Amino acid sequence: MAEKQNMNDDSLITLVDDKGNETLYQILFTFQPDESDKGYVLLVPDDAQPGEQVDVTAFAYYPDEDGSATEAEFFEIEDDAEWEMVEGVLDTFLNDPNMQ
């Protein structure tokens, strides 16, 4: 599913799916590994309640010159090794109190 993004502010993003449905997400965090020209963004639904278990959505993107994703198009992560790397970063984020 090709999804487009529009930045509403620094922490919210609206994704529009192929059918035109809009969903508001909060940016959990972004990162770019040193060895990659891709950046990654991890999102949670904006209407998620504190303590509620939610699915984290992850996308890859090619950052703009300043490192942002404001004009970038997100794309799905399809490579298993890439998914494992993203899941490892997410696990570290969720389990390290200094990262939250």
HUUR-V247976 format. One record per backbone hydrogen bond with DSSP energy under -0.5 kcal/mol. CO is the residue of the C=O (numbers start at 1). NH is the residue of the N-H. If there is no record, write none. Layout:
# HUUR-V247976
co:nh
CO:NH
CO:NH
This chain:
# HUUR-V247976
co:nh
4:16
6:14
11:27
12:8
12:9
13:15
13:25
14:6
15:17
15:23
16:4
17:20
21:17
23:15
24:46
25:13
26:28
26:44
29:42
31:40
33:36
39:61
40:31
41:59
42:28
42:29
43:57
44:26
45:48
49:52
52:54
55:57
57:43
59:41
60:75
61:39
61:63
64:67
68:64
69:72
72:74
74:3
75:60
76:78
79:83
80:84
81:85
82:86
83:87
84:88
85:89
86:90
87:91
88:92
89:93
90:94
91:95
92:96
95:97
96:99
97:100
